[in-house]
Amino acid sequence: MLEGAKLIGAGAATIALAGAAVGIGNVFSSLIHSVARNPSLAKQLFGYAILGFATLTEAIALFALMMAFLILFVFQTIK
């Protein structure tokens, strides 16, 4: 029973990965729209997009993945 709860908890922790995927899509979708409107700012906008991707969106995904691995492999059942 505890093993099943651990697997369900790890699966629930990975739900944040779907949200991170949507966030990454939004960041680069906005980059494409912005560059289409003003191509002369492409270099500056790309820097902002990478900043948003790396520090904000990807950090949440890595944190959620770390929590899932902690639930699966570190928290052992106490007997």
C-alpha positions in Angstrom: 0.0 0.0 0.0 2.8 2.4 0.8 4.6 1.6 -2.4 1.5 2.5 -4.4 1.1 5.8 -2.5 4.8 6.5 -3.2 4.2 6.0 -7.0 1.0 8.1 -7.0 2.9 10.9 -5.2 5.8 10.8 -7.7 3.3 10.9 -10.5 1.5 13.9 -9.0 4.8 15.6 -8.6 5.5 15.3 -12.3 2.3 17.1 -13.2 4.3 20.3 -12.9 6.3 19.2 -15.9 3.3 19.6 -18.1 2.9 23.1 -16.8 6.5 23.8 -17.5 6.1 22.5 -21.1 3.2 24.9 -21.6 5.3 27.8 -20.1 8.2 27.0 -22.5 5.8 27.0 -25.4 4.4 30.4 -24.3 7.9 31.9 -24.0 9.0 30.9 -27.5 5.6 31.6 -29.0 5.8 35.1 -27.7 9.3 35.4 -29.1 8.2 34.4 -32.6 5.3 36.9 -32.5 7.5 39.7 -31.2 10.2 39.1 -33.8 7.5 39.0 -36.5 6.3 42.4 -35.4 9.7 44.0 -35.0 12.6 42.1 -36.6 15.2 44.7 -35.6 14.9 43.7 -31.9 15.4 40.0 -32.6 18.7 39.7 -30.8 17.5 41.5 -27.7 14.2 39.6 -27.6 16.1 36.3 -27.9 18.1 37.1 -24.8 14.9 37.8 -22.9 13.4 34.6 -24.1 16.4 32.5 -23.0 16.3 34.3 -19.7 12.6 33.4 -19.2 13.1 29.9 -20.4 16.2 29.1 -18.4 15.6 30.8 -15.1 11.8 30.8 -14.7 10.3 27.9 -16.6 13.0 25.3 -16.6 13.7 25.8 -12.9 10.2 24.7 -12.0 10.5 21.7 -14.2 13.8 20.6 -12.6 12.4 21.2 -9.1 9.4 19.0 -9.9 11.5 16.3 -11.4 13.8 16.4 -8.3 10.8 16.0 -6.0 9.5 13.0 -8.0 12.9 11.3 -7.7 13.1 12.2 -4.0 9.7 10.6 -3.5 10.7 7.5 -5.4 14.2 6.8 -4.3 15.0 8.6 -1.1 11.9 8.3 1.1 12.0 4.6 1.9 9.2 3.0 3.9 9.9 2.8 7.6 9.4 -0.7 9.0 
